[in-house]
Amino acid sequence: MVGEFVLEVEKREGKGKGVARKLRAKGYVPAIFYNNKGENILLTVKTSQFEKIYSMVHKTKIVDLKIKNGEELETKHALIWDVQRDPVKNFALHVDFLGVDLSEEVYVEVPVVPVGKSKGEERGGVLNIYREIIPVVCLPTAIPEKIEVDVSELDINDNIHVKDIKLPEGVRLEEVEDNFAVLGVEPPEKEATEEGEESKEPEGA
């Protein structure tokens, strides 16, 4: 819902590693807003406020950016497109906001979540997710938080491919060359190991 998530940011002039370090030391994250109309706006956002909003929206919900520039205040609709994080301490180093037009479709990658317990798992098989996200196209207001896939009918060695997945209304699959497997049930590891051992010829045969 538009207007549900609001994030206050400020326009900045300086850029570079030195400026970024000083901002982070003061509790801010350097960021940028851009869109397909050629706009590029350098921003800063308070780290605590960003992390709070990000924990609720991730990359699938619209954020209303309240951009302060001196005495001026402008609102932009955006998705949190990319978050660069410190590999050790995991704090945000930089944030990319992608501006969106609410009337135009966007390409997004949405997480896949299996639902239910498969027949194969009940027989000792192992459910594996081969693709944790799938590419879809829809309006910004229709982006699903996740795509649930019912796996209850899967038996051992069965797979569900990307083109088999039922998508929510208003959401369509991005064109893909291969109908790749998204998830499937593999044989029990113990069984696979035993079969491998049995297939080996005795030493000296």
N, C-alpha and C positions, 0 to 999 in steps of 0.2 A: 504493500500500500504506500503510495506516494505521501510523503510528509510524516511517515511513522518514525523514520530514523533520520535524525538531524545531527550534523557534525559541523562545528564551528572551526574554520580555518582562517589563516591570514596570508595575504599575498606577500611574497618576499622578493627582494631585488638581488641579493648576493647569491652566488653559487660556488661550487667547488668543495673539495674535501675539508678545507679549513673551516669554512662556514658551516658545513654539515656537522663537524665535530663539536663546534661551539653550541649549535642548536640542541644536539643530543645531550650535552652536558647540562643544559638548562631545562631538560625534560620535554623537548620537542622533537618531532620527526620531520625531516625534509620530505616534501612530496611534490608531485606535479599533476596537474589536470590537463587532459588533452581530449580532443574529439576529432571526428572525421571532417570537420569544417576548417581545420587548420589552427584551432586555438591551442595555445600552450601557455599555461599559467603556473609559475613557480609558487609553491605554497609551503606553509609550516602548519603542523597540527600538534596539539598537546598529546604526548604519548599516552597518558592515562585515558583520555577521552577516546582516542583512536582505538585502543585495545578493547575498551568497553563496547564500542559500536561494532567492531570487527567480530567479537565473540558472538554477536547476535545476527549479523548479516552475512558474514563470510564473503563469498564472491557471487552470491545469487540474489541479493536484495538491493533495491535502489536506496541510495543515500542522498539526502538533500544537503549539499555543501553550501554553507553560509559563508561566502568569501568576503572577508573584511579587507578593505583597501583604504586606509586612512579613515575618513568619515563615511565612505561609501560601503554599501552592503549589497551583494549580489548573490542570488541563489542559482545553483547548477545541479541538475540531476546527474548522478554518476553511479558507476559500479566500482567496487574496489577490485582493480584489475590485477595488481601484482603487489606483493609485499616482500621486500628483501630483508632477511633477518641475519643476525649474527649467528654463525654456525655453532658457536659454543654456548653463549648466554641466551640466545633466541630472542633478543630484543629487536624491535623493528629498526632497520637502518634507513629504509626509504619506501615510500608508498606511491603507487601509480593509481590515479583515479581516471577512469574512462567515462567521458561525458556521453550521455545517451539522449536520443530523441524518443519520447514515449510513444510516438506513432510509427517508428521504424524498427524492424526486426534486428536483432543482434545475434552474433555467434557466441555461444558460451559452452563451457565444459561442466557437466553436472555429475556429482557422485552417484555411483550405483550402490544400492543397498539390497542384499538378498533378504527375502522374507520367507519364513517357514523352514521346515526341516525336510530335506530331500529323502526319497526312497533309498537312494544310494548310501546316504549317511547312516541310515538305520541298518544297513547291511555291512557297515564298517568302512564305507568309502569316505573320501575326504573332499569337501567342497573347496574349490579354489576359485578365486576371483582373478581373472587374467587382465582385465581392464577396470580400474577403479573409477574411471570417469568416461563419459561418452559425449561426443560433440552434438549439440542440438542448436536449432534456430527458432527464435520466438520473439515476441514483443518483450521489452524490458519488464513490463508489469506481469508477465506470465512465466517468468523464469522459475522452474521448480527448485525447491531447496535440495531435493534428492529424487532419484528415480528408483522406486521399489520394484524388485523383480521376484516373482513367485517361483521358488525352486522346488516346491513340494513334489512335483511329478518327475523330477530328474532321477534317473537311475545311474548306476556306475557306467562310466564312459559316455554319458550324455552331456551335451553342451547346449547353452543358449547363446545364439549369435545376435549381433547388434540389431539386425533387421527383424528379429523375432520379438523384440521388446516393445511392449505397448506403452506409448507415450501419453502424457496428459493432453487434454484438449488444448489446441492452440500451440502445441509444441511439435516440431518435426525434426527428424534426423538430418543432420548435416550430411551432404553427399560424401560417401566413402567409397573408395575403390574396392576394398575387400570386405566381405561380410564376416568380419572377424568374430571369434568366440569371446564373449564377455566373461562368462563363468561356466564351470562344469564340475562334474563329480569324477574324481580319479579313483582307481582301485586302492584298497588298503595298502599302506606302505609295507606291512609285514608280508602280505601276500605277494606283492611285487618283488620283494627281496628274495622270498623263498623260490619263486619261479625263476629268478635270475640265477640262483645257486644251482637249481636242478638242471638248468640248461648247459652248465659248464661240464666239459668232459673231464674225467678223472685224469690226474697227472700220469703221464707215461702212456696214455691211450694211443 
